[in-house]
């Protein structure tokens, strides 16, 4: 990069993993970075993500390639810090209810583009993870040994330490914020509690609220974000290593001998309140934890320690929305369902684009102007 490119001032709007990762990459590259977030860091979708690192199932080839690059960056981090308890690559198991033909089709699709996928019998699951309760499984399951998981709050803490060490500034509890423009170009951010921040470039990485932030700029990004929930179990010696995505519960290990659990069948039971908060009857939590408990050990019900409910960021067409707004030069967006898997790679690619103006070919199909 030239001296001119690394001298830019950038304001990153959003304190989730995408915003923090990009701010860290920008600071490392020499930019003057200020990260502004409405509340505290990781208080939104990043704080309630199952954060399963994968590219399983069917998706477009560009999206698959981007996710594989995302997993590669996590493997680089894992190689540097192999003893982390918040980033692991112990594989995953997937099965669907009474759909063996669909399972075989999914497995065939994954194998067709070189994804590490194995269709195994129920009796062989103990070789993958002996803590999985075979009695809860379908007759055949898909094992993806290259997959893993990350605890995003721990990752954010790790990146924030490095961001601050490289001179990045973080403004928490800034309240609602908007992008400032001058003659159609982004020139900074205005926040309710933190004031104004001038910049050469602005990145909007506000999770499910990203479309709302750019809407006043005349930019339409379809928003398909549903309300979802992540439940954390009480600590116990479960011994589970793999991630499991099953018909009634998705589950993964978590630091502190806890388990993270989510799914989507209960979404209709979530109640939205006028103040923007959400609630759910505790009987539904208990039902979810019973379903999750069936997957491990002797099948005993798990006990919930806490749960978080909020919007899960998903663009209207399911594909990431990444890059500079064509009609608002200097303003970039990062809006994707796969923020966990893509956090490190998107931080890297967006930094290059923000500082050099050169568009990366891997992001060609994910540009915001596809909705124009």
N, C-alpha and C positions, 0 to 999 in steps of 0.2 A: 504494500500500500504506500501511497505517496504521503508526504507530510501534510498536504492539504486534506487528504481523505481522513486522516486520523485526528485532525484538529476539530472536527465537528462536535457540536453540542447536541445531545439527544435527551429528550424526556420520554421515559417509558411510563405509560399509564396502565397500571394493573400490577397487583402484588402476588399473583399466582405464579406457578412454576414457569410458564412461558415468558412472563414479564421479567422475572428474576433471572432466568437463564440468559435471555437476550441482553439484559443490562450487564450481566457479568461478562459475556462475550464482548460487548461494546467497550467496557472499561479495560479489559485485557488488551484490546486493539488500540487503546490510546484515546478513546473518545471521552469527553466530559459528560458523565451520565447522572441524571437524577431520576430515581424511580419514585413515582407518586401513586399511592394506593388509598382507596376510599376509607378502609378500616385498617385492621392490622394485616400483616403479611400472612398469606396462606389461609385467610379466613373465608374464602369462597369455595369454588368447585375443587381446587387443589387440596383442600383440607378434608374432602369427603369423596375421594376417588379410590376405586379398587386398585387402580394403577397397575394393571396386568400388562406386562411388556410382551407384545405379540404382534404378529401379522397373520393370524389364523383366519380361516374362512374365505369367503369370496369378496373381493374388492377390485377396483381398477388397478391395472399394472403400475401406473405412476404412483398411486397411493401405497401399493405394496412396496415398491422400491424405496419410497420415502420412509416407511415404517421400518424396513430392514436396515436402512442407514441409521435410523434412530436407535434401534437395538444395538447396532455396532458401537455407537458412542457410549452407551451404557456399559458395554463389555470392556471398552477402554478404561472407563472409570473403575469398573470392578477389578480389572487387572492391576490397577494402581493401588486399590484399597480392598484386597480380597477378604479382609476380616470384618467388613461392614455388616451390621445386623439389619440394615434397612435397604439393602440392595442384594438380591439373590437371583441365581439362575439355576433352579432345581427342576425346571420343566413344568408342564401343565397337563391336565386331563380335561377332555370335553366329551359330553354325550348328550343326545337328545332323547326325549321320551318316545318310545315305540316307533322309531323311525330309522331302522337299520339301513334302509335303502338311501335315505338322506345322509346318514353318517358315511356310507361308502362313497357317495358322490362328493361330499366335502373332502374326505381323505384323498380321493382321486384328483380333485381340483388343486389341493395343496401340493401333492406330489408333482403335478404337471408343471409347476413353476419352481420346483426345487426346494420347497419348504420341507423342513424336517418333520415328517408326519408318519405315525405308525398306527395302524388299526390293530388293536390287541383284544384278546379275549378277557373276559372278566377275571378268569383265574390267574392271569399274568400280571394283574395290577400291582400285586405285592412286590414285584420286581421293580416297579417304578417308585412306589412309596408304601412301605408296609403299614403306615398309619391310616391308609385309606380303607374304609369299611366296604369290603367287597359286596356285602349284602344290599347296599344301596345303589349299586351300579347297574347300568344296562348290560345286556349280554356282550356287546362289543363297545369299546370306547376308543377315542382318538388320543394318543399320547404325542405331545410336542415337546421333546426334551430340550429344545433350544430356547424355550420361553422362560420368563421370570417375573419378578415384581419389584416395585420400589415404593417405599413410604415417602410420599411427596413432602410432607412437613419436614422430615429429616433431610431430604435433598435440598429443600429451600434453605434450611438453616445452614447447610454446608456451603451452598452457593453464595448466600448472603455474607458469610464470613470472608469469602474470597473477594466478593464485590467490594466490600468495605475496605479490605486490605489494598485494593487497587485504586482507591480514591472515589468510588461511587458513593453517591448520597441517596439516602432513603427517607422519604417523607410518608409516615403512616398517619392514619386518621385525618386525611385531607378532605374527606367528604366527597360529594358528587363533583365530577370534573367534566370539563368540555375542552374541545380543541379550539385554539385561537387561530384565526386565519387573517391574512393580509393580502389583498388582491388575489384571492383564491388559493393562496399557498399556506400551508400549515407553518405557524411561527411559534407555537408553544402551547401551554395548557393553563387553563384557569380553574382553580379549585375553590370550593366553598370555604374551607378552613385554612388552607395552606397558601392562598394567594395565587399569583401568576408566576409561571416559569417559562422563560423564553428559550427557544431552541432552534437549531437548524433543521432538525428532524424530530418527528413525534411517532411513537409506536403505541397503538391502542391494542392492548392485550387484556381485555376486561372480561374474558370468559363469555358467559351467556348474555352479558350486557353490551358486548361489542357492537352489535347492530344498532342499539339505541344510542350509543355514543356518537356513531358516525352518521346517523340519520339526519341531524340538523345540518350536516355538510352537503345534503342532497344525495347521499349515497344509500342505496337500498341493498341490504344483505338479508336474505330470508333466514329466519330464525326458527329452528325446529327443536329448541331446547326443552326437554321435559323436566318435571320435578322428580328427583330421585333421592335415595337415602343410602348412607353407609353406617353400618352398625359395628361397634367394636365390642368384643367379648371381654369378660373378666379374664385375668391371667390364670393359666393352668398349664400343666406340662403335657401339651397335646402332641408334640413331636412331629407335626405335619410339616412337609417341605414344599409340596407342589401347590400350584394354583389349580382350583377346580371350578369349571363353568358347567353347571348342570341345570336340568329343567326347573328346579325349585330353589336353588341357591347357588350363588357364586361366592367362593371363599378363598382366602389366602392367609399365610402366616403374617404376623406383624411383630415389630420389636416388642420386647417385654413379655414374650410368651402369650400374647393375645392373638386373636384372629379378627380379620376384617371380613365383613359379610355384606353382600348386596344382591339385588335382582331387580326385576321390573313388574312382577305379577301383582305387587301390592300398591302400585302407583295410584290406582283409583281410590285407595283408602286414605291418601294424604289430603289433609284439609288446608286450604290456603286462607290466611286471615288478612284483614284489611290493612294491617301494619306491615305486610310483606313477609311475615313469618309463616311457618308451616308447622303442623302437628299431625300426629298419627296415634291411633289407639294402641295402648301398650300390648293388647292381645295380639295385634298384628306383628309386633316386634317378637313376641314370644313364639308365634307360629313360624316366623322366618328363622329364628334361632333353633327351633326344633328341627326344621328342614336341614339346616346347616349341620347340626349335631349328628344327624343320620349319616353324614358323609365320612366321619372319622371315628377311629377307635371302636368302641362298642355301640356307637349310635346314640349315646346319651345326649339329651338336650343341652345346648350351650346357654350360658347366662350372659345377658347383655349388660355391659358396663355403661355405654353411652351410645348416642346416635346423632347424626347430623343430617338435616334435610335441606335441600335447595335445588336450584336449577342445574342440570347437567348440560354443558355447552355442546350443542350439535347444530351445525349449519343446516339450512333447509334442505339441501340436496345430499347431506351426509359427508361431503368432501371438505377438506380443509379450505379455509379462505385466508390466503397468505400474500402479503406484498403491498406495494405502494398503491394508493388510490389514484387511478388515472386522472380523475377530475379534481383532485386535491393534492397536488405535488407536495412532497415532504411529509405526508401523513401515511404511515404504514399500519397494517392490521395483521393480527394473528388470532384466528378464531377456528377452533377445531375440536372435535370429539376426542381425539387421541392425544390430548395434551401431555399425558404422562409419557407415552412411547416416543413422542416427537419433541419433547422439551429441549433436549440437548442439541439435536441436529437442527431444529428450527432456529434456536438461538444463534447457532453458528452461521447458517445460511442467511438469516435476516441481517445479521451484523455485516456481512460482506455486501449485501445489497444496500443497506442504509449508508455505509461509509464510502462505497465506490460508485453506486448508481448502476452497477452491472447486474442485470437480472440472471439468476441462476436457472439453468434449464430444468432442474428437478422440480421447480415450482411453477413451471409454465402452465399447467392445467388448473392450478389452484388460485389464479388471479381473481381479485374482487370484481373486475369488470365483466366477468362472465355473466353476471346478473343484470347488466345494463340493458 
